[in-house]
Amino acid sequence: MSNTVVRKTLIALAVAGAAFTAQADVVIGVAGPHTGAYAAFGEQLWRGAEKAAMDINAKGGINGEMIKLVKADDACEPKQAVSIANRLVDSDEAVAVVGHFCSSSSIPASTIYEEAGVLMVTPASTNPALTERGLPNVFRVCGRDDQQGDVAASYIVGDLGAKRVAILHDKDTYGKGLADAMKDTMNAYGVEEVLYEGLTRGEKDFNAVVTKIRSVDADVVYFGGLHSEAGPLVRQMREQGLTATFISGDGIVSDEFVSVAGSPEYVDGVLMTFGADPTSYAAGKVVVDEFRASGIEPEGYVMYSYTAMQVVAAALDATELDPIAASDWLHENSIETVMGTKKFDDKGDLTISDYVMYEWDDKGNYTMLNN
C-alpha cells in the first residue's frame, strides 16, 4: 500500500472517529495573501468565508458540528503556500480549505491537500493548470483564464476594433497565463501583438516600458497581473500622455487598484474581465444586504468565498464529514449558493462560466458593461 493511500486511510478513520465526539469542530482553512502587497484579496476571501461560516453555524453547522476557521497566510508565494498547506494538514487538521487566491500558490498547495485527502475549493485561482492535472479533490467556483482571455480578446478585436495591441504580464503563473490566453485567441482572430513584455512583481517604475508602448503606437494595452503593478503602470501611462485603452483581468478587481494608481482619474476608462456581478444574484440578496448594513461592501471575491464555503459545507454535510467522499460527491451533485446553482465537471471546473467586461470610472467604481 502506498504512503498516499495509507495517509488518506488514516485521515478517513480520524474523521470518522471525530463524528462520535459531541460538538467537535470542523476545521476549515482560509488560505490566501493575508499580509503583503496582495492582502486586499486575502481580506476578501476571509470576509466571505467568515460570514458564510457564521451563517452556517447559526443553522446548526455541518452535520451538527460547528465550523472553526483557520486563517492561513501564503502571501501569494508558492513556497509559503506549501508550508502553510502542510501546517493546515498536519497541525490544524483541516478537512477542507477555501483558497488559495493566487494560482501560483494553489497549484503546489493542492498537491499537499490531494495527498492528505483534504477538500480544496478556491474562490479565485483561474489558471487552467490547477484543474487540468486531474486532482479529484480540487474545485473552483470561478472561471478559468482561457475563458476570460477569450472574452477579453473578443472585446479587443470585435468591440474596440484594435489593430495595435501591446501585451504585458507580471511573469507569474496567473498573470502570464492570462496574458497568453488572451494572446492566443487574439492571434486566432488575425491580430498580432506589437509588443509582448514581462514585468517584475513589486516594480513601481514602469517608465521604460511606457516608452516602448509609445514607440509601437499601441491603441490597446493588455496587462495580465494584479492591481499592485497595474495601478502604477496605468498612472505612468496617463502622466506621459498615453491614451491607449488599458485592459486587464480579475486581478485588479479591488478598491486597492484605485489606491495604488494614486487617484480615481487614472483608472477612469480602464476595462477588466470578471464574472457577472456576484452581488446581483437573487439568492444572495439577504447576504449582500447584511454585508452592506454592517458597513462592508462585498466587492471582488467576497461572494465567491462565501460560495466556496457553501460548497464545502454542502459536500461535507452530505458525506458525514468525509472529505474524500465529499470530493466524489461534488463531481456528481449541484449546489445552491448565493451565486446561483453551481455544478462541476470531471476536472473540478464549473460547467458554466460567466465572464463579462467591466469599466472603471472617474469615481473609482467599476460597473458591468452591457455586452
RODO-2510 file (C-alpha; in nm, 4 decimals, decimal comma):
residues 371
     n   res          X          Y          Z
     1     m     0,0000     0,0000     0,0000
     2     s     0,1402     0,3437    -0,0974
     3     n     0,2116     0,6158     0,1586
     4     t    -0,0578     0,8299    -0,0038
     5     v    -0,3217     0,5589     0,0379
     6     v    -0,2128     0,4955     0,3972
     7     r    -0,2312     0,8664     0,4783
     8     k    -0,5760     0,9015     0,3222
     9     t    -0,6989     0,5965     0,5091
    10     l    -0,5753     0,7314     0,8411
    11     i    -0,7392     1,0674     0,7753
    12     a    -1,0679     0,9000     0,6844
    13     l    -1,0571     0,6978     1,0065
    14     a    -0,9767     1,0087     1,2090
    15     v    -1,2682     1,1960     1,0544
    16     a    -1,4986     0,9026     1,1177
    17     g    -1,3878     0,8904     1,4799
    18     a    -1,4491     1,2606     1,5197
    19     a    -1,8135     1,2062     1,4294
    20     f    -1,8656     1,0404     1,7661
    21     t    -1,7264     1,3386     1,9560
    22     a    -2,0045     1,5764     2,0547
    23     q    -1,9652     1,9362     1,9377
    24     a    -1,6256     1,8703     1,7769
    25     d    -1,5077     2,1472     1,5473
    26     v    -1,4960     2,1111     1,1705
    27     v    -1,1653     2,2818     1,0900
    28     i    -1,1573     2,4633     0,7557
    29     g    -0,8623     2,6691     0,6386
    30     v    -0,8982     3,0018     0,4600
    31     a    -0,5773     3,0313     0,2611
    32     g    -0,4623     3,3399     0,0757
    33     p    -0,2452     3,6525     0,0925
    34     h    -0,3494     3,7820     0,4343
    35     t    -0,0400     4,0041     0,4545
    36     g     0,1767     4,1781     0,1979
    37     a     0,1040     4,3567    -0,1287
    38     y    -0,1972     4,1404    -0,2129
    39     a    -0,3583     4,1338     0,1314
    40     a    -0,6681     4,3111    -0,0025
    41     f    -0,7588     3,9895    -0,1826
    42     g    -0,6915     3,7805     0,1264
    43     e    -0,9288     4,0085     0,3154
    44     q    -1,1972     3,9496     0,0509
    45     l    -1,1584     3,5734     0,0910
    46     w    -1,1671     3,5942     0,4704
    47     r    -1,4749     3,8180     0,4837
    48     g    -1,6755     3,5897     0,2597
    49     a    -1,5686     3,2677     0,4311
    50     e    -1,6147     3,4107     0,7803
    51     k    -1,9701     3,5275     0,7203
    52     a    -2,0640     3,2024     0,5486
    53     a    -1,9258     3,0041     0,8413
    54     m    -2,1190     3,2193     1,0891
    55     d    -2,4404     3,1773     0,8908
    56     i    -2,3925     2,8009     0,8571
    57     n    -2,3114     2,7636     1,2265
    58     a    -2,6233     2,9631     1,3163
    59     k    -2,8257     2,6984     1,1317
    60     g    -2,6650     2,4056     1,3133
    61     g    -2,3265     2,3793     1,1455
    62     i    -2,2131     2,0889     0,9302
    63     n    -2,3615     1,7541     1,0270
    64     g    -2,4359     1,9049     1,3676
    65     e    -2,0813     2,0299     1,4276
    66     m    -1,9527     2,3875     1,4284
    67     i    -1,7146     2,5282     1,1715
    68     k    -1,3831     2,6558     1,3047
    69     l    -1,1949     2,8734     1,0570
    70     v    -0,8157     2,8904     1,0472
    71     k    -0,6503     3,1797     0,8649
    72     a    -0,3514     3,0653     0,6579
    73     d    -0,1289     3,3344     0,5047
    74     d     0,0572     3,2363     0,1879
    75     a     0,1428     3,5942     0,0799
    76     c     0,0945     3,4715    -0,2796
    77     e     0,4333     3,2995    -0,2530
    78     p     0,4496     2,9361    -0,3738
    79     k     0,6996     2,8173    -0,1110
    80     q     0,4993     2,9784     0,1682
    81     a     0,1831     2,8238     0,0252
    82     v     0,3352     2,4760     0,0521
    83     s     0,4452     2,5496     0,4073
    84     i     0,1034     2,6637     0,5246
    85     a    -0,0672     2,3791     0,3371
    86     n     0,1414     2,1328     0,5358
    87     r     0,0540     2,3209     0,8554
    88     l    -0,3163     2,3104     0,7792
    89     v    -0,2949     1,9351     0,7188
    90     d    -0,0575     1,8299     0,9956
    91     s    -0,1081     2,0782     1,2800
    92     d    -0,4526     2,2267     1,2282
    93     e    -0,6044     1,9010     1,0995
    94     a    -0,8202     2,0840     0,8474
    95     v    -1,0623     1,8692     0,6496
    96     a    -1,1120     2,1359     0,3821
    97     v    -0,9598     2,4582     0,2530
    98     v    -1,1233     2,7638     0,0988
    99     g    -0,8409     2,9059    -0,1109
   100     h    -0,5873     2,9833    -0,2261
   101     f    -0,6071     3,3127    -0,4159
   102     c    -0,3034     3,3151    -0,6454
   103     s    -0,2788     3,0266    -0,8899
   104     s     0,0951     3,0085    -0,8226
   105     s     0,0023     2,9222    -0,4634
   106     s    -0,2963     2,6995    -0,5347
   107     i    -0,1135     2,4695    -0,7744
   108     p     0,1657     2,3493    -0,5396
   109     a    -0,0592     2,3583    -0,2304
   110     s    -0,3243     2,1448    -0,3989
   111     t    -0,0769     1,8584    -0,4264
   112     i    -0,0367     1,8610    -0,0471
   113     y    -0,4130     1,8553     0,0004
   114     e    -0,4577     1,5741    -0,2516
   115     e    -0,2012     1,3572    -0,0724
   116     a    -0,3782     1,4220     0,2569
   117     g    -0,7303     1,3739     0,1239
   118     v    -0,8300     1,7334     0,2061
   119     l    -1,1044     1,9019     0,0021
   120     m    -0,9943     2,2261    -0,1673
   121     v    -1,2312     2,4837    -0,3188
   122     t    -1,0706     2,8020    -0,4494
   123     p    -1,2790     3,1177    -0,4947
   124     a    -1,0252     3,2853    -0,7204
   125     s    -0,7438     3,0793    -0,8790
   126     t    -0,8072     3,0875    -1,2525
   127     n    -0,5031     2,9274    -1,4185
   128     p    -0,6190     2,6228    -1,6201
   129     a    -0,3286     2,4090    -1,4934
   130     l    -0,4886     2,3917    -1,1498
   131     t    -0,7636     2,1581    -1,2659
   132     e    -0,6052     2,0136    -1,5790
   133     r    -0,3917     1,7811    -1,3621
   134     g    -0,7000     1,5813    -1,2691
   135     l    -0,6717     1,6002    -0,8900
   136     p    -1,0059     1,4689    -0,7590
   137     n    -1,0175     1,6995    -0,4535
   138     v    -0,9673     2,0336    -0,6312
   139     f    -1,2547     2,2625    -0,7338
   140     r    -1,3024     2,6280    -0,8197
   141     v    -1,6117     2,8460    -0,8068
   142     c    -1,4608     3,0976    -1,0502
   143     g    -1,3838     3,0586    -1,4185
   144     r    -1,0566     2,9902    -1,5994
   145     d    -0,8047     3,2200    -1,7675
   146     d    -0,8619     3,0646    -2,1080
   147     q    -1,2280     3,1634    -2,0685
   148     q    -1,1701     3,5233    -1,9581
   149     g    -0,8867     3,5563    -2,2091
   150     d    -1,1340     3,4687    -2,4837
   151     v    -1,3795     3,7326    -2,3599
   152     a    -1,1084     3,9999    -2,3494
   153     a    -0,9747     3,9117    -2,6952
   154     s    -1,3234     3,9155    -2,8451
   155     y    -1,3862     4,2603    -2,6977
   156     i    -1,0491     4,3973    -2,8087
   157     v    -1,0874     4,2773    -3,1665
   158     g    -1,4643     4,2927    -3,2120
   159     d    -1,5864     4,5825    -2,9972
   160     l    -1,2791     4,8048    -2,9985
   161     g    -1,1540     4,7101    -3,3440
   162     a    -0,7980     4,7363    -3,2119
   163     k    -0,5105     4,6733    -3,4515
   164     r    -0,2055     4,7585    -3,2393
   165     v    -0,2133     4,5744    -2,9081
   166     a     0,0685     4,5735    -2,6529
   167     i     0,0580     4,2739    -2,4163
   168     l     0,2251     4,2936    -2,0753
   169     h     0,2343     4,0442    -1,7877
   170     d     0,3923     4,0085    -1,4434
   171     k     0,5761     3,6793    -1,5181
   172     d     0,3650     3,4990    -1,2567
   173     t     0,1572     3,1843    -1,3146
   174     y    -0,1657     3,3848    -1,3134
   175     g    -0,0516     3,6964    -1,4958
   176     k     0,1456     3,5324    -1,7759
   177     g    -0,1152     3,2580    -1,8131
   178     l    -0,3925     3,5135    -1,8546
   179     a    -0,1917     3,7257    -2,0981
   180     d    -0,1027     3,4211    -2,3074
   181     a    -0,4636     3,3013    -2,3136
   182     m    -0,5792     3,6388    -2,4426
   183     k    -0,2903     3,6488    -2,6918
   184     d    -0,3730     3,3063    -2,8350
   185     t    -0,7365     3,3976    -2,9006
   186     m    -0,6474     3,7414    -3,0362
   187     n    -0,3933     3,5850    -3,2739
   188     a    -0,6578     3,3369    -3,3875
   189     y    -0,8742     3,6367    -3,4793
   190     g    -0,5914     3,7579    -3,7033
   191     v    -0,4490     4,0341    -3,4811
   192     e    -0,0793     4,0081    -3,3859
   193     e     0,0572     4,1950    -3,0855
   194     v     0,3001     4,4818    -3,1463
   195     l     0,4689     4,4307    -2,8082
   196     y     0,4952     4,1376    -2,5656
   197     e     0,6780     4,2218    -2,2440
   198     g     0,7195     4,0786    -1,8948
   199     l     0,7334     4,2987    -1,5842
   200     t     0,8530     4,2024    -1,2381
   201     r     0,6172     4,1875    -0,9415
   202     g     0,6997     4,4611    -0,6933
   203     e     0,8253     4,7067    -0,9550
   204     k     0,6942     5,0624    -0,9339
   205     d     0,8885     5,2415    -1,2077
   206     f     0,7483     5,1489    -1,5476
   207     n     0,8806     5,4441    -1,7462
   208     a     1,0943     5,2202    -1,9672
   209     v     0,8025     5,0007    -2,0699
   210     v     0,5801     5,3074    -2,1167
   211     t     0,8422     5,4363    -2,3622
   212     k     0,8217     5,1034    -2,5504
   213     i     0,4422     5,1270    -2,5622
   214     r     0,4727     5,4753    -2,7088
   215     s     0,7267     5,3584    -2,9659
   216     v     0,4922     5,0908    -3,1065
   217     d     0,1957     5,3309    -3,1088
   218     a    -0,0344     5,0863    -2,9266
   219     d    -0,4054     5,1611    -2,9229
   220     v    -0,4696     4,8963    -2,6533
   221     v    -0,2517     4,7825    -2,3633
   222     y    -0,3471     4,4467    -2,2152
   223     f    -0,1980     4,3573    -1,8753
   224     g    -0,2004     4,0157    -1,7131
   225     g    -0,1325     4,0608    -1,3430
   226     l    -0,2538     4,2142    -1,0189
   227     h    -0,3562     4,5645    -0,9105
   228     s    -0,0253     4,6346    -0,7332
   229     e     0,1530     4,6680    -1,0682
   230     a    -0,1456     4,7644    -1,2839
   231     g    -0,2126     5,0808    -1,0807
   232     p     0,1318     5,2416    -1,1134
   233     l     0,1547     5,1277    -1,4758
   234     v    -0,1673     5,2937    -1,5880
   235     r    -0,0863     5,6089    -1,3875
   236     q     0,2539     5,6454    -1,5557
   237     m     0,0957     5,5873    -1,8952
   238     r    -0,1551     5,8665    -1,8371
   239     e     0,1045     6,1006    -1,6874
   240     q     0,3076     6,0605    -2,0051
   241     g     0,0070     6,1324    -2,2248
   242     l    -0,0644     5,7805    -2,3492
   243     t    -0,4362     5,7424    -2,4134
   244     a    -0,4337     5,3767    -2,5232
   245     t    -0,7192     5,1745    -2,3737
   246     f    -0,5944     4,9809    -2,0705
   247     i    -0,7458     4,6354    -2,0188
   248     s    -0,6758     4,3740    -1,7526
   249     g    -0,8372     4,0753    -1,5825
   250     d    -0,9859     3,9885    -1,2471
   251     g    -0,6540     4,0580    -1,0741
   252     i    -0,7481     4,4268    -1,0457
   253     v    -1,0970     4,3779    -0,9003
   254     s    -1,0258     4,5618    -0,5747
   255     d    -1,0550     4,9164    -0,4436
   256     e    -0,6793     4,8879    -0,3871
   257     f    -0,6382     4,9316    -0,7629
   258     v    -0,7520     5,2917    -0,7255
   259     s    -0,5300     5,3483    -0,4217
   260     v    -0,2103     5,2244    -0,5838
   261     a    -0,2929     5,4164    -0,9032
   262     g    -0,2924     5,7293    -0,6898
   263     s    -0,6261     5,8793    -0,7930
   264     p    -0,9579     5,7740    -0,9480
   265     e    -0,8807     5,9884    -1,2525
   266     y    -0,6081     5,7456    -1,3579
   267     v    -0,8356     5,4406    -1,3601
   268     d    -1,1156     5,6152    -1,5491
   269     g    -1,1953     5,4091    -1,8594
   270     v    -0,9905     5,1047    -1,7561
   271     l    -1,1584     4,7819    -1,8656
   272     m    -1,1393     4,4407    -1,6996
   273     t    -1,2864     4,0927    -1,7230
   274     f    -1,4625     3,9479    -1,4186
   275     g    -1,7568     3,7200    -1,3515
   276     a    -2,1092     3,8568    -1,3830
   277     d    -2,1794     4,0812    -1,0836
   278     p    -2,1592     3,8454    -0,7825
   279     t    -2,3773     4,0797    -0,5759
   280     s    -2,6676     4,0715    -0,8233
   281     y    -2,7988     3,7175    -0,7652
   282     a    -3,1430     3,6977    -0,6062
   283     a    -3,0221     3,4047    -0,3943
   284     g    -2,7586     3,6255    -0,2338
   285     k    -2,9615     3,9419    -0,1750
   286     v    -3,0022     3,8893     0,2007
   287     v    -2,6299     3,8224     0,2460
   288     v    -2,5304     4,1240     0,0356
   289     d    -2,7712     4,3450     0,2306
   290     e    -2,6310     4,2173     0,5610
   291     f    -2,2763     4,2913     0,4483
   292     r    -2,3698     4,6444     0,3488
   293     a    -2,5688     4,7020     0,6669
   294     s    -2,2516     4,6207     0,8605
   295     g    -2,0510     4,8714     0,6568
   296     i    -1,8784     4,6162     0,4328
   297     e    -1,9079     4,6301     0,0560
   298     p    -1,8851     4,2705    -0,0730
   299     e    -1,6503     4,3640    -0,3575
   300     g    -1,4423     4,1358    -0,5745
   301     y    -1,4173     3,7831    -0,4408
   302     v    -1,6142     3,8227    -0,1168
   303     m    -1,9240     3,6479    -0,2518
   304     y    -1,7097     3,3916    -0,4329
   305     s    -1,5533     3,2998    -0,0998
   306     y    -1,8961     3,2789     0,0638
   307     t    -1,9991     3,0492    -0,2216
   308     a    -1,6880     2,8329    -0,1796
   309     m    -1,7716     2,7842     0,1876
   310     q    -2,1268     2,6844     0,0966
   311     v    -1,9904     2,4284    -0,1487
   312     v    -1,7544     2,2850     0,1133
   313     a    -2,0291     2,2704     0,3757
   314     a    -2,2808     2,1049     0,1443
   315     a    -2,0354     1,8349     0,0392
   316     l    -1,9150     1,7596     0,3930
   317     d    -2,2693     1,7563     0,5266
   318     a    -2,3818     1,5131     0,2571
   319     t    -2,0946     1,2745     0,3290
   320     e    -2,0867     1,2853     0,7100
   321     l    -1,7666     1,4915     0,7209
   322     d    -1,5612     1,2608     0,5000
   323     p    -1,3523     1,4949     0,2791
   324     i    -1,2588     1,2212     0,0317
   325     a    -1,6200     1,1179    -0,0175
   326     a    -1,7103     1,4890    -0,0319
   327     s    -1,4844     1,5343    -0,3347
   328     d    -1,6590     1,2469    -0,5131
   329     w    -1,9976     1,3897    -0,4159
   330     l    -1,9169     1,7298    -0,5651
   331     h    -1,8423     1,5757    -0,9045
   332     e    -2,1930     1,4312    -0,9115
   333     n    -2,4150     1,6942    -0,7484
   334     s    -2,5155     2,0585    -0,7926
   335     i    -2,5193     2,3066    -0,5030
   336     e    -2,7487     2,6019    -0,4398
   337     t    -2,5403     2,9034    -0,3397
   338     v    -2,5643     3,2814    -0,3015
   339     m    -2,4360     3,2981    -0,6603
   340     g    -2,6919     3,0572    -0,8010
   341     t    -2,6655     2,6881    -0,8784
   342     k    -2,3104     2,5555    -0,9110
   343     k    -2,2237     2,2333    -1,0900
   344     f    -1,8754     2,0959    -1,1519
   345     d    -1,7324     1,8886    -1,4342
   346     d    -1,4912     1,5973    -1,4022
   347     k    -1,1960     1,8338    -1,3662
   348     g    -1,3495     2,0405    -1,0862
   349     d    -1,4299     2,3392    -1,3096
   350     l    -1,7715     2,4997    -1,3254
   351     t    -1,9882     2,3743    -1,6089
   352     i    -2,0887     2,7348    -1,6846
   353     s    -1,8534     3,0358    -1,6991
   354     d    -1,9913     3,3905    -1,6901
   355     y    -1,7045     3,6309    -1,7632
   356     v    -1,8077     3,9767    -1,8842
   357     m    -1,6443     4,3158    -1,9298
   358     y    -1,6400     4,5895    -1,6659
   359     e    -1,5322     4,9528    -1,6832
   360     w    -1,3836     5,1722    -1,4085
   361     d    -1,4987     5,5342    -1,3837
   362     d    -1,3529     5,8608    -1,2536
   363     k    -1,5111     5,7997    -0,9122
   364     g    -1,3086     5,4829    -0,8627
   365     n    -1,6023     5,2451    -0,9146
   366     y    -1,6499     4,9683    -1,1684
   367     t    -1,9693     4,8666    -1,3445
   368     m    -2,0584     4,5799    -1,5729
   369     l    -2,0945     4,6696    -1,9394
   370     n    -2,3980     4,5638    -2,1365
   371     n    -2,2394     4,3059    -2,3636
***
